[in-house]
Amino acid sequence: MPTSPEGTGRALRRWSRQARLYDRLTAPMERMLGFERGREWIFARVPEGRVLEVGAGTGKNIAYYPAGPVIVASDLSPGMLARAAEKAGRRGGGRRLVLTDAEDLAFRDHAFDAVVATCVFCSVPDPRRGLREVRRVLKDGGEVLLLEHMRPSGWLGRLFDLLDPIVSRVMGPHLNRRTLDTIREAGLVVVEERRVFSDWIKLIVAR
Ligand SMILES: C[S@@+](CC[C@H](N)C(=O)[O-])C[C@H]1O[C@@H](n2cnc3c(N)ncnc32)[C@H](O)[C@@H]1O
């Protein structure tokens, strides 16, 4: 069960509403903010074996999936995942897509060699619970590879604090989450941290 079924219901409706426009709305940010580079970095690093993508959305990462590992793409929103299915179909190779809540993943313990998420823990209603689930399904010694935006320092962070109630209500993502702290609170150990865009967008490797 998610921490707040109402919160999860709201997130689901919001993301399903945005599914049709998501790729177009976010396209300008891909290169400008370094997301493309981040996606490339993550998928160059995924191991062979079984890999779970949490919050795969419209499947932007599918273009970066390497041929070797078995990658399971999951999301809460059927609308978002339907877009991912179209992209997966175009690439062929029978990708597995699973509708499941990050806060209550439908997988057994230690099922995956790595777990990947890009721009997801800004949106999961209870990110600590989601990251605990990630830890649960990860094999011992496996890696969690994340590309996340988070609360930056300085005036931008203060501005994001002001904007967050409106942006999160209208769009879904929170602008000011302290995701590195949350990763640690979920019992994971951060082993690598790289700046993609200032201290706002980061690549994180945790175990
Ligand atoms: C900002 S989008 C990112 C999508 C994709 N990872 C990308 O890089 O474009 C956030 C995604 O997280 C998903 N999401 C939000 N809450 C979730 C939850 N509790 N469990 C699984 N996915 C969730 C949304 O449906 C949405 O697809």
The ligand as an ORCA input file, in Angstrom:
! r2SCAN-3c Opt
* xyz 0 1
  C       8.785     13.664    -14.624
  S       8.137     12.136    -15.196
  C       9.648     11.298    -15.683
  C       9.415     10.245    -16.722
  C      10.674      9.599    -17.288
  N      11.408      8.875    -16.273
  C      11.577     10.605    -17.971
  O      12.771     10.655    -17.676
  O      11.068     11.310    -18.859
  C       7.717     11.322    -13.655
  C       7.137      9.942    -13.841
  O       7.011      9.341    -12.555
  C       5.815      8.608    -12.551
  N       5.383      8.420    -11.165
  C       4.907      9.346    -10.302
  N       4.587      8.765     -9.147
  C       4.864      7.451     -9.286
  C       4.750      6.326     -8.439
  N       4.279      6.433     -7.207
  N       5.124      5.124     -8.915
  C       5.598      4.979    -10.168
  N       5.743      6.001    -11.022
  C       5.368      7.229    -10.582
  C       4.838      9.441    -13.359
  O       3.729      8.683    -13.820
  C       5.745      9.938    -14.480
  O       5.726      9.043    -15.564
*
